[in-house]
Amino acid sequence: MKSDKDLSMEHLADKISKWRTLEDSVSACLMRDTIKKAHSFPMEEFSNVHDSIRDEFMRIATAKRRTFKDVLLLKMNASPYKSKKETDSLSLVASKFFESMDTIPLYKGDKTRILTTYHFFLEKVKKEGIANQSQFLAFLKTEDRLFRTFLSHLYEMSDVSVSHITSGTEDVCKMIAQSSRKGNLPARDAVAYMAVRTNRRIIANAQTCVADIKRGKVTSAEQQTAYFWMILQPFLSIDDFGMAMLSENQRKDLVQLSIDALGTIACLSRSLQMDKNMTDGLPDMFIKLYISSL
């Protein structure tokens, strides 16, 4: 590692991926001994080596200014779930389910009607519960249509509270988790579908923000600040498992979003009179956060 002076993000991510595999194997070997402190010395030594290697990863990652695309390349290719057949299979099934909903038309009505419909739907689900996979998939299908409709009115939502939607959604997600723990839903399916659902929402939300800004629909400082942070979410909030669950289309969408985000964030930064060095350095900061968590 010390001999590497400058690496592309793909090569750095590949080294991180290989190290994570090796680290996992060594840790598992050291933990097998039944005597509690038998491996305390090699474990301490291994921890020191790990810290040193992480420092080298950080040095290479910060050797030059990085972009949002670099953030994606790192997180997509360094994921410990990358190239696992089980993850690929789960992602394919769940992604096809959600992609089949792209042709379903949005609900009609103004923002008030949409929010009311959304709220009553969540209350109905909370009342009836989610006791089997059929109810689970039915919820995801209707919720996806409502969420896409909500996004079509996103620029109009700055003067209304959506806390009842947020809290209602959180309650239903808790119900899904409880149903999975009880065995009413296959745990693997629940985790896979919910991960793909989260990815889909984060990406669609950011895409909508970029489109609204390009169309001049975002004017107030309050709106611009909210949009600024929503555009950053795909690069910050999708974890390793989420990255592994991305469909091929979503990967392409994220790459395009990384290109669009560069100019959009710069535009918002100027409008909000933010520190240019701070906003230009956001990709570097996200990469540092990721590597520091290894």
Stockholm file with secondary structure:
# STOCKHOLM 1.0

chainA/1-294         MKSDKDLSMEHLADKISKWRTLEDSVSACLMRDTIKKAHSFPMEEFSNVHDSIRDEFMRIATAKRRTFKDVLLLKMNASPYKSKKETDSLSLVASKFFESMDTIPLYKGDKTRILTTYHFFLEKVKKEGIANQSQFLAFLKTEDRLFRTFLSHLYEMSDVSVSHITSGTEDVCKMIAQSSRKGNLPARDAVAYMAVRTNRRIIANAQTCVADIKRGKVTSAEQQTAYFWMILQPFLSIDDFGMAMLSENQRKDLVQLSIDALGTIACLSRSLQMDKNMTDGLPDMFIKLYISSL
#=GR chainA/1-294 SS CTTCCCCCHHHHHHHHHHHHHHHHHHHHHHTTCSSTTTTHHHHHHHHHHHHHHHHHHHHHHTSSCCCHHHHHHHHHHSCTTTTCHHHHHHHHHHHHHHHGGGGSCCCCSCHHHHHHHHHHHHHHHHHHCCCSHHHHHHHHHHHHHHHHHHHHTGGGGGGSCCHHHHHHHHHHHHHHHHHHHTTSSCHHHHHHHHHHHHHHHHHHHHHHHHHHHHTTCCCSHHHHHHHHHHHHHHHHTCCHHHHHTCCHHHHHHHHHHHHHHHHHHHHHHHHTTCCHHHHHTHHHHHHHHHHHTC
#=GC SS_cons         CTTCCCCCHHHHHHHHHHHHHHHHHHHHHHTTCSSTTTTHHHHHHHHHHHHHHHHHHHHHHTSSCCCHHHHHHHHHHSCTTTTCHHHHHHHHHHHHHHHGGGGSCCCCSCHHHHHHHHHHHHHHHHHHCCCSHHHHHHHHHHHHHHHHHHHHTGGGGGGSCCHHHHHHHHHHHHHHHHHHHTTSSCHHHHHHHHHHHHHHHHHHHHHHHHHHHHTTCCCSHHHHHHHHHHHHHHHHTCCHHHHHTCCHHHHHHHHHHHHHHHHHHHHHHHHTTCCHHHHHTHHHHHHHHHHHTC
//
